């Protein structure tokens, strides 16, 4: 019976020998791969031999890896789709496409790779099938055998080696035949994100004291609403516990984790209740509560997304709900599985929704979770919805993909290139590809889209490693650029399609907010929110609040652009925004 190993299939290996270096004797590690997730969700017997090993690149972030791309062609009610021509028969207009991408770490195959090769790991040798139970043996003489994360292992079916003799086991240390030197990589264009020059671009200078003074602000206390911040909880990043969203010029929604005791059933279930979110609709003119509801959430990720027309999209239980003015339920969108991500184009005309589909049996899922310390890779179903919430495209891929960045014109991909270089590539809904910008970054950049049809790019200087942020127009031109200050972090942006304004949030802490380093809400000293005009990047307003929230969505611009709401640990501040 044949065996098909799909992308992301799970393999099981047994460590037959693990010997540390003692005196003059070397170190050995022998591994036999005996089972695989073959033709289904369960592990089945399958003998595989370790035939070659390659060291992981020193910096995955700046290595152009293989990319798994899942193309999606939009359906249309106007006629029949012709995938080869990219058109619809009725009207002959282009059918837009979208690609979902992820990095795939592939073995560096070439004509030079031979059985028994150990690539770029100094002092290590490999014996194919020379250990117990036909395990392959890694040996070192001057240190213990260690394999770094993302070490690449080439496996071949044992039947090829021991029955058909298609691959003869090689002795450790045998040398592969010399090959031709690889061709030099092509030249990469220089950074073309230009230096800001007014009037088309503005530099985001530090906020002066006089800009923060004199605001006719009012506030709403949040403790009477049942909100209690958890100041000592250890965090690795800003979270999604509290959210502000406007449902009209005077209706402000404050949603927060109510922190009740939740009874959790035994076992692991991705649809198990994780949080209860209390949503309180406030009339900011009368300072009264209009309505309050509780939402049950099955994960710890973002659960609310602002939409046009004074509406919001909310993840509740096993569905997405659209709420309108006065928190009236307008529509429910059932989910086939746990929610992976939601992405919405700035004008709201297109939405991408991804849900997880369990790949493993319950027993195997639990084993993998315990072994790797996180959720294992799953299958993902992606649906593309139009403005009327009709599904116009579907595709299946795997978890770990990068959620799409959507502009009104199309999809933007962030592509890595050698030498800490990156490229922003736009594929329009008319299926035309273009390069928006090229730039360098010493860290993995972050990219998101925001109304009114803008991109927000986070990167790091290659000169000193300092954080940088840029707001780009849809054509890749820089509208605003700024640099992260000392002990600053949490930069993000929201925008308003109707008024042509956007706002950037910057959080100040009492120490550096480095990636991967835990912090607490009590470490956060203040938060600045700066409002800008999208036509030229002019700053219209700057506000600072003490004791900021540790959540992403802790500020919101009203639909008419007249007010800015900012959440702290004790109150919601409401500040008038000057007209652009």
N, C-alpha and C positions, 0 to 999 in steps of 0.2 A: 504494500500500500504506500503511495507517495505521500510526501509531507510538504505542505506549503507553509512557509514562515512569512507572515505578513510583516510590514513595517511596525516596529514596536513590540514584536512577539517577545515573550518572557522565556529565558533559558535558565536551566538549573545546573549548577556544577558542584562538584565535591572536591574539597581540598584533601588530597591524598597524602601529601607531605608538606610540612611547614617547619623548616629547620633554620634557626638563627645561626649566625656565624660564631664559631667557637675556636679560639686559637688560630691555627693555620687552616682549619677546615672552612670551606665556603658555606654559603647560605643557599637553601633550595626551597622552591615552591612548586609543587606539582598539583595540577588541577585537571580533573576529568569532567567533561560536560556530558551528561547522560540523559537529560530530559529537555523537552521544548514544548512551547504552546503551539502544537501542530494541528492544523485543520480544525480549530475550535478554541474554546476558552480554558480547557483543562491541560495540564502538563502530561505529555505522553513520552514513552521511551524513545530516545534518538541519540545515537552516539556521534559526537562531534570532537574533532581534534583541534587544539590550538596550533596553527601552522606558522604564524608570524605575529610579531608584536611591534607596535609603534608608539613612541612617546607622544603625549598630548602636546600641542603647541604651547609655548610659554604664555601666550595671551590669547585666549579664544575670542575675546571681544574685538580684536583687531585682525583676525584672520578670516579671509573670505572663504567660508565653508560652503559645502553643498547646501542647496536650499530646496526643501520640499514645497512645491507650489501646487495649490489646488485651484484650478480655474473654475469660475462659475459664469455661465451664460444666462442672461436675464430672459425669462419667458415674456411673451406678449400676447394679448388677445387680438392683436390686429392681423395676425396671420400665422403662417408656419415658419418656425425658426430654421434657417439653413446654417448649421454650425460652420461649414467649410467657407461660406461666403461672409458670415457674420451679419446677415441681413434678415429681414422679415419679408415674406413674399408680397404681402399687401402693403404697398407704400415704399418698399425698398429702402427703409432707413436702417441705420446701424443698430445692432443689438449690443448694448454695453456689456462689458465683462468685469469681473472682479477676481482678484487672486488672493488666497490666504496662504501665508508663507510661514515657514519655520526653519530653523537651522537643523541640519542632519549631519552628525559627525560620521563621516565615512572613512574607511581605511584608505591610506594614501597609496592606492594601487598604481603601479607603473611597470614597465618591462623589466625594471631592475629588482623588483620584489621577488624573492625566491623562498622556497620552503625553509623554515628555520631562521629567517632573518629577524633581527632585533634592530629596529630603526630608531636612532637618536637616543638610545638609552645606554650610556657608556658603561662598559664592564659587565654587561648582562649577556648570557647565552641561552639559547632555547634548544632543547632536545624534543623532537616530535614523537610522542607515543612511547617514550623510553621509561616512563615511571609506572607505578602500580596501576593496574586496571587500565592500561593504555593511556595513562595521563601524560600530558606534555609537561616538561620540567624546565623551569627557569632557574638559572644558577648565577651567583655572583661570588667573587673571591674576597674582595676587600670591604664589603659592607653587607648588610642584610638586604634581601630582595624586597623591594617596595615598588608598588605600581600607583602612580598618581591618578587622581580623578580624571576621567575622560581618556585614559590610556586606551589606545585602539588595539583590538584583538581580532585577528583574522581566523575564523573557524571554517573547517572543511568537514564533510561527512567522513566518519571513520571508515565506512565501507569503501571509499575510493582508495584509501591507503592500504587496507589490509586484504581486500579481495581482488580488486582490479589492478592494483599496483600502479594506479595512475599518478600517485605521488609517493616517492620513496622517502622514508624518514631520513632526515639529515642529522649528522652528528653536530653537537654544539660547537660553535666556533668556525664552522665551514663558511667560506666566503662566497658571495654571489659574484657572477661574472660582471666585469666592469661594463658600464654602459656609457652612452654619449652624455655629455654635460647638458643639463636642461637649458632651454632657451631663456634668455633674460626676460623678465616680465615687461609688458609694454609700459610706456611712460604714462603716469597718471596726471591729469590736468591739475593745476594749482587750485588752492582755495579761492572760490569766487563769491563768497558771502562778503560783499563789499563793506567798507567802513561807512558808518552812517554819515549822511550829509543832508542837512535840512535844505528845502522844506519837505523832501520826500521821506526822510527818515529821522528819527529822534534818538538821542542817547538818554537812557533812563538814569539820571543823576540821583545821588542820595537825596532823601527828602529833607528839606530845611525845616527848622523849628517853626517859622512863621506859616508854613503850609499846613501844619497840624493844628494851628490855633484858630479860634473864632468860629468853629462850626456850630451851628444851631442844632445840636443833636439831642434826641430824646432816647429813652430806653424802656425796655420791658424786662422786668425781673423774671428769671426762668425757674428759680427754686419753687415758687408757688405752683408751677405747672407739673411738678413731680420730677424735675431733672436734678440729678446728683452726679457731678463729675467724679470719675475715679482717677485721682491725681497720682497714685503710686503704682499703677499698673505698668509693667515693663512693656515697652513697645519697640518694635524694630523699624517701623515706618509709620507715617501718618495713616489713620484708619478711616472707617466709614460708620462711625457710631452716631454722629449728629449731622443733620442736614437742614439747610434753610432753602426754601423755594417759594417764589411768588405765584399766586393763583389769581392775581388781579392787582390793580394799582394800590389797593388798601388791604388786600388779603395775603397774609404771610403765613406759610406753613413751617412749623418747627417740629422736626421729627428726631427722635433720640431713642437710644437703647434704654428701656425702662429697667433693665437688670433684675427681672423677677427670677425666682428659683424655678428652673425648668426641669421637669422630670424627663430624663432621657432613657429610652428603651435600650436593652442590651444589644451588643453587636454594633457593627459599623454600617450606617446607612446614610448616603449622601443627602437624602431627602429628610433626615431627622431635623426636628425643630432646633435651631441654634440660638435665635434671639427673638424677643418680642419688642417691636418698635412702636412707640407711642407717638402718634401724629396729632399735633394740636394746631388747628387753624385759628389764627389771630386776626382780628380787625385792628389794624395799627392806628386807626383814627380814634376809635373809642376805647382801645386797650381792653377789649373783651374777647373771650373765647367763643368762637362761632361753632366749632365742632371739634370733637376729639374721638379718635379711633385707635385701635391696636392692630398692628399687622404682625403676623407670624412669618419669620424669615428663616430659611433653611441653610444659610451660609453666613459668612462674615464679610462678604465683599460689598461693593456698592449696591444699594438697593433702590435708589431714586435718581431719575434723569429728567431735567427740565425739558419741556417741549414747547413748540409755538402754540399760540392761541390760548394762553393762560392755562396750560395743561401740564401734567407730569406723568411720567411712566414709572410704575412702582413694581418691584418684585415682591410678591406676597405668596407664600406657600409654594405651590407648583404651577403658578401662572404669573403673567405680567398683566397689570391693570393700568388703564388710562383713566386718570381723574381730571375733571375739569373744574370750573369755578364752583366755589362753595364745597369743594371736595366731593362733587357728584361723580359717581362711577359711570363712565361712558362706554368702556369696552374691556373685555377680558380676553387675553391671549393665552391659551393653555400651553404648557411646556411638557415635552415628552420625557424630559430628564432634568437633572440638576443644571442650573444656569451656569454657563462658563463666562460669557461676556455679552454686553450690549454696546453697539456703536451706532451713533446717529449722525448723519450729515448735518452741517451747520444750519441749513435751511429746513431741515426736518423732512425732506422729500424721500429719504432712503434710510433704512435701518437694517443692521446686521445683528441677528440673534443666534447665539451658539449654545447648544445644550450637550451635556455629556451622556454617553451611552456606555454602560458597563461592559467591559471586554472580558472580565475574568469571572470565574465562579466566586461565590461568597468566601469559600475557604481560601482560595488562592489570593483573592484580594486582601484578606486579612493577613496572610503570610507576607505578601509583598510589602504591605504597609508597615508591618513590624520590622522587616529586614532593612528597608531603605529609609524609614523614618518619615515618610511623606506619602501622599497619594500616588499610586502608580499611574503610568500613562493609560489613557482611555481613548475610545473613539469619540469623535465630536461631530454632531450634525449641525449644519449652519443653514439658516433660512434668511433670505433677503426680502424685506417687506417694503412696499411703497408707502406713500403718505396716507393712503386709505387703509393701511395694515393688511393689504392683500399680498400673499407670498408670490414673488416673481422669480425666485431662483432658489435652488437647494443644492447642497453638496455635503459630502462626508469627508472628514480628514481625521487627524489625531490631536490629542491635547498637547500643549506646549507650543502651539502656533501663536504667531503674533497677531493680536486683534487688528483689523484693518483701520487705517487712518483715512477718514472720508472727508473730502471737500465737496462743494457743490458741483465742481467740474468733473470729479473722478476720485480715484484712490491714489494715495501717496505711499510709496514704500521707502523705507530707510535701508540702504544697502551698504554693507561694509566692504572696504577695499584695503589693500596692503598699506602699511605705514601709518596707521591710525587715521586713515582717510575714510570719508563717508560720502554717499551720494543720495540726494533726495530725488526720486523718480516718480513722475505723475503718469498714470494711465487714465485717460479720460473715458467718460461713459461712451464716447464714440470710438473707443479702442485705439486711440492714438497715444504713443509713448513719447515722453519728453523728460529731459533733466531739468529740475527746478534749481538745484544748487549743489555745490561741492564744498566740503569743509573738513577740517581736522578736529579730532577730539581725543583726549587722553583717557576718557571714560566712555562707557556705553551711552550713547545719546538717548534722550527721551523725546518722543514726538506725539503730539495730539493736535486735534483740530478744534476750532471754536468759532462761534458766530462773532462777527459777520464774515464768514468764509476766510478764516485766518488759520495759520499754523503756529504752534508754540513749540519751540525747539530748546531743549536743555542739553548742554554739552560742557566739556571741560577744556580749559586752555592747555595746549601742548607745551607752553613755555613754563608755566608755574603750577598747573593742575587746578587753578581756581575755577569755580563754577561759572558758567555763562548762560544767559538766556536771550532768545531772540523771538520776536513776533514777525512772521513772514506773511506777505500777501500770497494770494493763490498762484501768482506767477513766479514765486520764489524770491521776490525782492524784499529786502529787509525794511520793516516798518519801524521797529523799535529794538534796541539792543541794550543789555545791561550786564553787570557782573555781580556775582554773589559776594556779599561782604563777609567779614569775619563773624562766625557763629550764626550765620544765616542758613536757612534751608526751607524746604516745603514750597518752593516756587510753583505756582500753578495759575491758570487763567480761566476766566469765564467771560462770556460775551453776550451781546444783545443784538439780534438781527434787525429788529425794528428801529432802534435808535442809533445804530452804528457806533456803539461804544464797547469797550472791553475793560476788564479789571484784572490786575495781577496781585496775588497775595504772596507776601514774604514773611516768614516767621523768624523771630530772633530768640536765641536761647542763651543760657548762661555758660554753654560750652559748645564745641563743634558738633554739628549734627552730621556725622559721617555715616555713609552707607554701611549697613550691617551692624552698627553699634547701637545697643539698646539705649533708650532714653525714657523718661517719664513725662507726663503732662506737667508735673511740677517743675521740670527743667525749662519749660518754655516761658520766656519773660514777656514778650509782646508780639503783636502781629500788625503788620502794615498792609493796608489795601489801597492800591492806587488805581484810579479810574482814568482812562485815556480815550481820546477821540480817534476812531479808526481811520480817518482820512489822512492824518499826518502824524499820529502818535503823540499829540499834545496832551500833557497831563492836566486833567480837569480837577482832580481831587485827590488828596492823600489823607488817610485816617490811620490812627494807631490806637489799638486796644491792648490793655494789660490782661494777663491771665488768659491767653488764647486757648481755643479748643484745639485738640490734637487730631481733628478730623479734616478731611479734604474739603468737603462741601459746607464750610462754616461761614460762607458769605454769599450774597445774592443781590443782583441788580433788579429793581422793579421793572415790569414790562414797559412802562413809559419812560424809564431811565431817570425818573425824578428822585428815587431814593436808593440808598445802599444800606443793606442790613448786614451786620457783622456780629457774630456770636463770640462771647467770652464765657468763662466758667460761671458767671453770675447773672449775666444780662445779655439781651440783644440790643445793640445800639442801632439807631435809625438816623442816617445822616442825609440831608438834602444834597443832591448832585447838581452843580451848576450846568446850565444848558451849554452844549457844545457850540 
